[in-house]
């Protein structure tokens, strides 16, 4: 399978496996090479990043904190893997982030289009925009999201084949009656995308910022739990193992990354270190 | 000279000079069921008729000596063996410890150097004093891992990345972060800073210069570690470790830093 091709290409696996690594020693000072990666609690990992952004070091107290979630993409079939997915995030606690968004608003009356442009949409209009999409003057490279008033859905259905993924649906929630809430929702949200390569199809990774370092720790915790739950919802039901393998916290410009105990934040996950210990004890008795 | 024609059959008929035993087991299975008296008893035939039907039958020389291999233990991985250490072994333990190692490591390295023996009941009684006096030894390393940690710590350059605009004084947690970047887990109570405080920012005076801190492992062994200050945004050469002779920040630490490990200076190639 995939593992055979690694040796030919000379590529290392990206997935973390602690089968051949030693359990942590009881010493207070040690070098971490050859041992299992330490799993910190969320509070500890955030405190470490706050240290490196202290005024005496990087001097960036409002730096963004990112989470890299590593996924197990296997399904029930051995030759089939979870395909790449994407979505938007609406965090419960908002933070400042510089993103450029191009939103197309489709609505019936002039008043609605004025409201849409005031709240941040780059283009707003009615049947003239649908005509542009039909003639391929306006393509998916020119915008990020499409927002539609529910009166115009029937007319927009003509260009369903051209729009494909951008066509409004219930899961995305990009159609409704109130244009102002619709546009602001997509202006304030963040995109996330799962990346995967063909060499190692069982490994996927999702990266997204979930807050800034000057926020409260409780708010950061709620944001991260929301993000992890959103990612976990993409797992098929009959998967052989847990979806999330490892969660790393990063914060630029520091290059450090800390593994956190994600099994404390989510339900349905077991502590992998405790399983090992119980196995060791039962093995010794036997 | 003996001719080749005479020698060749002589060598062939001699047994090989070098013979080695192999500790392995072959588990075999018969291909054909042989016609043996016991296995072919017919319960319906009794009395004198038995003699006539179940006559003794000799095993067929080709057909009945065919076997299939079920299992061969030659390539199986052997279990770890328990050994008694007689000396302090780096990464394994202190003299008097009973540890589990791979049999090959024990036979080819530890046993030949007299660093360990088999942990048999006879040996345990022979080295009773060694096991009892294990904890009283002051010079013994505090744990199996500590000699390796001492070696690695003494060869590292902990780089402190500090601000070039905001004022600072070097504190233990700065050193802790610098060592964490190199892969060392060090608590703050184990770090002993130099007595005179180091302040900054001072890009001209302190950039790429060294000072030493002391680190105690398990509250027992003390190591001096070389720390270097790099200001954020200031220029640093790629080969800063081997470019020139290291310069100390504090005059009192000059002798200490010269006695410590440092990479030899390499002369740059001029184009």
Interface residues (C-beta under 8 A of the other chain):
Chain A: X25 X26 X27 X28 X29 X30 X31 X32 X33 X38 X48 X51 X52 X55 X56 X57 X58 X59 X255 X256
Chain B: X142 X143 X145 X146 X148 X149 X152 X153 X161 X162 X163 X165 X166 X167 X168 X173 X174 X177 X180 X181 X183 X184 X185 X186 X187 X190 X215 X216 X217 X218 X219 X232
